[in-house]
Amino acid sequence: ETGKSKKTKPKKSLPTPLSIMEKLTPINTPELPAPRGGCTLVPTPDTNTTFNLLAGAGRVGQYHDQWDLVLKLPNKQCEWHRLVGQNHEIFGDRSGHSSIFDPKHSQMIIFGGQDFVANKHFDEMYRWDFNEKRWHEVTVAASTEQIEERNSHAVALDKQAGVFYVYGGANRDGPKNDLWRFDLAENEWSRVCVTGVVPDGREMHTMEFVELADGKKCLYVLGGRT
């Protein structure tokens, strides 16, 4: 109708993004890691902007090399530095392994994985000492049960208890749905008895350890391939 102004609806304001994905540009890096998947990346004790990349596989090869990734923020840049640590030859090419950073002992622990060229799966464990810059094979204590070889499993660390958990993964027998705990002080595996709704066997999933406000400790498993 004439003589009446039209009311305009207020514009909805867009939510402020919580995070932004940005691509980092390598600088001062004469050599770069080959493209790969099935690798691991963990923080280092030196700084919260340095991470350690280990092994993995590409379309045409597999690796057991080790790199430091140094973030140059907020310049959206990074540096890669290849590491040649002592005793690096004790383990071979692999992918689908797991790595955790143990801040209490300033070490990285790797477990399992596979050599897809040789069609071989691993149940061995190694640790990288960040202070010594040296690899050591972990001698697992003899216990009533030992974890099976596997790759593409998930791992999560309970720092306070000094243990980490391994769930699922796969080997020649197919996907697993077992849960294991490794005691870092005793170097001992123990299988965790699970009740309730047990997920189907799976690989390529993720898992996180969470301690709730009431002190209850939980493992959350997401995704995967059955």
N, C-alpha and C positions, 0 to 999 in steps of 0.2 A: 504494500500500500504506500501511496505517496505521503511524504511528510513524516514517515517513521524510519529511524535509522536501523540498519541491520546489525544485530549483535554478532560479533565475531567470536568464534571459539578460541580460547587461549591455546597457543602452540605447546605441544608436549615437549618438554626438554629431554634430550637424549641422555641416558645414563652415562656417567663418567666411566670410561673403561678401567677395569681393575689392573690390567696388564697389557702390554704391547709386545708383539713379536717383532724382533729386529734381526736382520742378518749382519753378522760381524765380518769385517774385512781383515784378512790376515796381513800383518806387516812384519818387516824384519825377519822374514821366514823363507830361507832359501829352499827348504824342503817341506812338503806337506804330506800328511798321511794319505794313503790311497783310499778312495771311496770304499765304504764297507758297511755291513750290518752285523748283528750278532756280537758286537763289541761291548765293552763296559766303560763307564766314566764315573769316577769317584772323586770326592774332594781330597785335598792334601792338607797336612797339618801346618804348612807354612803360612798360608793366607786364604781368605775366603774367596779369592779370585783366581785360584789355580786348581786345575783338575787333572786327573791322570787317566789317560786313554790306554786301553789294553786290548790287543789281539782283534779278532773278528774275521770276516770273510767277505769277499766281493764276488762279482760275477765270474771272474777268471782266476781267482786265487784266494788263499787264506793266509793269515798272518799270526805272528806272536810278538810283534813289535810293541813298544811302549813309548808314549808321548806325554809331555806336559802341555796343557792348554792354559795359557795365561790371558785372562781377560783384561782389556784396556778400556775401562769404563770411565766416564760416559761417552767416550769417543767412538763407540760402536766398532772397536777394533780388537784384534787378538793376536797372540804370537803362539806358534807351535815350536816346541823344542823336543827333538828325539832323544830319548834316554838310552844309554847303553850301560845298564847296571851290571854289577858283578853277579856271576852265576846265572845269567839270563838263559843260558842254553839248557837248563835242567828241564824245561818243558817246551813242547813243540807247538806248531800251529794249532789254533782252535777257534771255535766260535760257539755261541750259545752257552758260554760259561757264566758264572756269576762272580761279582766282586763286591766286597763291602769294605768300608773304611772303619777301622777300629781306633778311635782317638786315644783310648786309654793306653795302648801300647804302640801308638804311632806306626801302624802297619796297615797294609791292604791284604785281605785274604781272598784268594780266588779258588773256586771249586767247580769241578765238572767241566762240561762242554763236550764238543765233538770235533773230530777230524773227518770232515765229510768226504775227503779224497780217499782216505783209507777205510771209510765206513766204520769208524771206531768211536766209541763213547768213553768218557772218563769218569772215574770216581775219586781221583786224586785231588790233593789240596796243596796250595803253595801260599807263601806269605812274602810280601815285599816290605822290607824294613826301610822306612823313609829316612831314618838317621844313618844307617849303614849304606844305603843305596845298594842293597843286595837282596837276592832271592834265596829263600830257604824252602825245602820241602817239609811239609807238616807231617810228622809221624803221629798217626791216629792211634789212640789207646785201644787195646783189645777190649771189646765189650761184647755183650750178648748178641747184639745186632749191629750190622754194618749197612750203611746206605748203599743202594744200587747206583751204578753208573748212570748218568743222565745228562741231557742238555736242555736248554730252553726252559729251565725251571725258574722259580722266583725265590728271592732271598730277602730277609728283613732282620735287622739288628735290634736287640734289646740292650742298649748300652749299660744301663744300670745293673742288669743281671749278668752281663758279660757272656751272653749267648746270642747265637743267631739261628734263624729258622729257615728251612728249605721246604718248599711245597711244590709237589708236582714235577713237571718236566716229562721227558720222553727218552726212550732208548729203543732197541730193536723189538722189544715186546709191546711197544706202543705207549700212549700217555699214562702217567701215574697220577694217583690222588693221595699219596702218602705225605705225612707231615713229620719232619725231623728237626731235632734241636741239637746244636753243636756247642759244647761248653769250651770257651776259649782258654780257660785256666787249666782244665783237665785234658784238653784235646780229645774229647770223647763224644761220640754220637749216641743219641737215644731217640727212639721212635716215640712220637707223641700219640697217645690214645685219643681219638677224636669221637665225640658223640654228637647227636643231633643230625641235622641235614648235611651230609658229607657231599661236597661237589663231585661231579664226574671228573675222571682223570683229564688232565689238560696240560698243554705246553704254551709257551709264548704269552703267558699272562703276567700280571703285575701283582705285587703284594706290599702292603705297608704295615708296620708295627705302630700301634697307637696305645698310649696309656691315658685312660679317661680321668676325669676330675675326681671320681670316687676311688681311684687307684686300680680299677680293673684294667687288665691288659688284654688287648685284642689284636688279631691279625685280620686285615681286610684284603680279600682277593678279588681282582677285577679282570674280566675278559678271559682271553685264551682260546686255544683251538683244541677241541676234543677229538 
